[in-house]
Amino acid sequence: MRTILITGGAGFIGSHLAAEALERGERVLVVDNLVTGRRENVPPGAVFLERDLAAPGLAAILRDERVDVVSHHAAQANVRVSVDDPVHDVEANVVAGVKLIQACRRAGVRRILFASSGGTVYGQQERFPCDESHPTRPLSPYGCSKLAVEHFLEAYRLTGELDPVILRYANVYGPRQDPRGEAGIVAILAEKFLTGEAPKIFGDGLQTRDYVHVGDIVAANRAAIEGWIPGIYNVGTGIETSLVDLYRAVAAGLGRSTEAEHLPANIAELHRNSLDAGRLERTFGCRPSRLLTDGLAATLPWYVAQYGR
């Protein structure tokens, strides 16, 4: 039986990964400090360890529990927070990430799957969609922190100590996403519409993103775990959707017509973003395929259940 340790497993993406692994009969350990994660998100059957990645003893846990794969999804994931407090972002993402890497090295766990950010590490794109060879020029401390951890993992791959798989996600959405996080724009819009508040649009709303459903993220993780070829892989649909169009789609899905509050653009705002997942498909036979309309139809009822109609 394979044993997987998922950091951030009480959060949005991590909890979906934990549930899927348990359904497959795997043994799942969830490590989460519950700063942003929720205990109720941890699926029954998972071993839950409430702890910080920076706390001592992680290498011993990896050894004693005979962990085969570490899936690293714990993060400070709010771009605006990273801009306001880059030191905290480095501590939460880079320092904690390197301590996890060190624990894996000491415990002899070679397989680390790292959730990186295809929505931030490339910066302002030169081609659309972009593949993994595109220059990395992040505009935010969050993007810098993700890229820094990638470099640590790549260094240990080159020295033969680790076999990391790095998945660069586009903008992920789906049930259980926290509307308090900036990256979770679908969650933010849904909550605002359902609670009667005016959603905020920063800039002109014409900025585009590549929205990928969490179900496609889970499928990509599973394909990578089963195929396991170290490398960097984009996980996105390659389809650009403007913020204005997303706003209208969520409003229509919830039967709302609330006017947005327009605010100045963020300093680290990307104009356009979309990812080419061709390498993921060629290597693992997996490619995100759920259309945004279908993904929203599968997602919005969860927010209605949380906040009412």
Residue pairs with C-beta under 8 A, 6 or more apart in sequence:
1 25
1 26
1 27
2 26
2 27
2 68
2 69
3 26
3 27
3 28
3 29
3 65
3 66
3 67
3 68
3 69
4 21
4 26
4 27
4 28
4 29
4 67
4 68
4 69
4 70
4 71
4 225
5 28
5 29
5 30
5 31
5 61
5 62
5 65
5 67
5 69
5 70
5 71
6 14
6 17
6 18
6 21
6 28
6 29
6 30
6 31
6 71
6 73
7 14
7 31
7 32
7 53
7 70
7 71
7 72
7 73
7 74
7 100
8 14
8 31
8 32
8 37
8 72
8 73
8 74
8 75
9 15
9 17
9 18
9 28
9 29
9 30
9 31
9 32
9 37
9 41
9 42
9 46
9 48
9 73
10 30
10 32
10 34
10 37
10 38
10 39
10 41
10 42
10 48
11 32
11 36
11 37
11 38
11 41
11 73
11 74
11 178
12 41
12 172
12 174
12 176
12 177
12 178
12 184
12 214
13 73
13 115
13 169
13 172
13 214
13 217
14 30
14 32
14 37
14 71
14 73
14 74
15 37
15 41
15 42
15 43
15 176
16 174
16 176
16 214
16 215
16 217
16 218
17 71
17 73
17 218
17 221
18 28
18 30
18 42
18 43
18 46
19 43
20 218
20 221
20 222
21 28
22 28
22 43
22 45
22 46
24 222
27 47
28 43
28 45
28 46
28 47
29 46
29 47
29 49
29 61
29 65
29 67
30 42
30 46
30 47
30 48
30 49
31 49
31 51
31 53
31 58
31 74
32 42
32 48
32 49
32 50
32 74
33 50
33 51
33 52
33 53
33 74
34 50
36 77
36 178
36 180
36 181
39 48
39 50
41 176
42 48
47 65
49 61
51 58
52 96
53 74
53 96
53 97
53 99
53 100
54 91
54 95
54 96
54 99
58 99
58 100
58 103
59 102
59 103
59 104
59 106
59 107
60 107
61 67
62 70
62 103
62 104
62 107
62 109
63 107
63 108
67 107
67 109
68 109
68 111
69 109
69 111
69 112
69 113
69 225
70 100
70 104
70 109
70 111
70 112
70 113
71 113
71 115
71 221
71 225
72 97
72 100
72 112
72 113
72 114
72 115
73 115
74 96
75 92
75 93
75 115
75 146
76 82
76 88
76 89
76 92
76 93
76 142
76 145
77 142
77 181
77 183
78 142
78 181
78 182
78 183
79 120
79 140
79 142
79 143
79 182
79 183
79 266
79 268
80 182
80 266
81 88
81 89
81 142
81 182
82 88
82 89
82 140
82 141
82 142
82 145
83 140
83 141
83 142
83 266
83 267
83 268
86 141
89 141
89 142
89 145
90 141
90 145
92 145
93 142
93 145
93 146
93 148
93 149
94 145
94 148
94 149
97 114
97 145
97 148
97 149
97 152
98 149
98 152
100 112
101 112
101 149
101 152
101 153
101 156
101 162
103 109
104 110
104 112
104 162
105 156
105 161
105 162
110 161
110 162
110 163
111 162
111 163
111 164
111 165
111 228
112 153
112 162
112 163
112 164
112 165
113 164
113 165
113 166
113 167
113 221
113 224
113 225
114 149
114 150
114 153
114 164
114 165
114 166
114 167
115 167
115 169
116 146
116 147
116 149
116 150
116 166
116 167
116 168
116 169
116 232
117 142
117 143
117 146
117 168
117 169
118 168
118 169
118 170
118 210
118 234
118 235
118 236
118 273
118 275
119 169
119 170
119 171
119 183
119 209
119 210
119 270
119 273
120 138
120 139
120 140
120 142
120 143
120 146
120 270
121 136
121 138
121 143
121 146
121 147
121 150
121 168
122 130
122 134
122 135
122 136
122 137
122 138
122 273
123 135
123 136
123 137
123 138
123 139
123 143
123 270
124 137
124 139
124 270
124 271
124 272
125 134
125 270
125 272
125 273
125 274
126 134
126 135
127 134
128 240
128 272
128 274
129 210
129 234
129 236
129 238
129 240
129 274
129 275
129 276
130 234
130 274
130 275
130 276
131 234
131 276
131 278
131 279
132 168
132 232
132 233
132 234
132 279
136 147
138 144
138 146
138 147
139 268
139 269
139 270
140 268
150 166
150 232
153 162
153 164
153 166
154 164
154 166
156 162
156 164
157 163
157 164
157 230
163 228
163 230
164 230
165 224
165 228
165 229
165 230
165 231
165 233
166 231
166 232
166 233
167 220
167 221
167 224
167 233
167 235
168 232
168 233
168 234
168 235
168 275
169 212
169 217
169 235
169 236
170 209
170 210
170 211
170 212
170 234
170 235
170 236
170 237
170 273
170 274
170 275
170 288
171 183
171 185
171 209
171 210
171 211
171 212
171 273
172 183
172 211
172 212
172 213
172 214
172 217
173 184
173 185
173 186
173 187
173 211
173 212
173 213
173 214
173 295
173 296
173 299
174 186
174 213
174 214
174 215
174 217
174 295
174 298
174 299
175 214
175 298
175 299
175 302
176 302
177 184
177 186
177 187
177 214
178 184
178 187
179 187
179 188
179 190
179 191
179 192
181 187
181 188
182 188
185 209
185 243
185 246
186 211
186 246
186 250
186 296
186 299
187 303
188 199
189 199
189 246
189 247
189 250
189 251
190 250
190 254
190 299
190 300
190 303
190 307
191 197
191 303
191 307
192 198
192 199
192 200
192 258
193 199
193 250
193 251
193 254
193 256
193 258
194 254
194 303
194 304
194 306
194 307
194 308
194 309
195 307
196 258
197 258
198 258
198 259
198 260
198 261
199 247
199 258
199 260
199 261
200 260
200 261
200 262
200 263
201 243
201 244
201 247
201 260
201 261
201 262
201 263
202 263
202 264
202 265
202 266
202 269
203 243
203 263
203 264
203 265
203 266
203 269
204 262
204 265
205 242
205 243
205 244
205 247
205 260
205 262
206 242
206 243
206 244
207 242
207 243
207 265
207 269
207 270
207 271
207 272
208 240
208 241
208 242
208 243
208 271
208 272
208 273
208 274
209 240
209 241
209 243
209 246
209 270
209 273
209 274
210 236
210 237
210 238
210 239
210 240
210 241
210 273
210 274
210 275
211 237
211 239
211 241
211 246
211 292
211 295
212 235
212 236
212 237
212 288
212 290
213 288
213 290
213 294
213 295
213 298
213 299
215 290
215 295
215 298
216 235
216 237
216 288
216 289
216 290
217 235
217 288
219 286
219 288
220 233
220 235
220 280
220 284
220 286
220 288
222 286
223 280
223 284
223 285
223 286
224 233
224 280
224 284
224 286
226 284
227 283
227 284
227 285
229 283
229 284
231 279
231 283
233 277
233 279
233 280
233 283
233 284
234 275
234 276
234 277
234 279
234 280
235 275
235 277
235 280
235 288
236 274
236 275
236 276
236 277
236 288
237 274
237 275
237 277
237 288
237 289
237 290
237 292
238 274
238 275
238 276
238 277
239 274
239 292
240 272
240 273
240 274
241 249
241 292
246 292
247 260
249 292
249 293
249 296
250 296
250 300
251 257
251 258
253 296
253 297
253 300
254 300
254 303
254 304
254 309
255 309
277 287
277 288
278 287
280 286
280 287
281 287
290 298
